[in-house]
Amino acid sequence: MPHGKPQWVFTCTANLTWAWWAIPSGGGEGETANSFISLDQATEDATKHGFDPFTQYWIARIDGRTTHYRPGQPTVYLRSDEDPPI
């Protein structure tokens, strides 16, 4: 998978629940799950579906902010209107 794209996306929805989306490396729709009361619950469920927060690129979005995590790199915190460094 290209380094510029996350493999997992965690989003806090308008009703303040969390959802996750797994983006497959070969394209396609991937898997999704939603309606978790917290980010902890969403990531716990995602780990049951193959998510490894220490070895995969992931992002989390809440209140117009995005956190980008790439293995071996510092975590980057951005407003939603900013682009992550590549």
Buried (B, 14 or more C-beta within 10 A) or exposed (E): EEEEEBBBBBBBEEEEBBBBBBBEEEEEEBBEBBEBEEBEEBBEBBEEEEBEEEEBBBBBBBEEEBBBBBEEEEEBEBEEEEEBEE
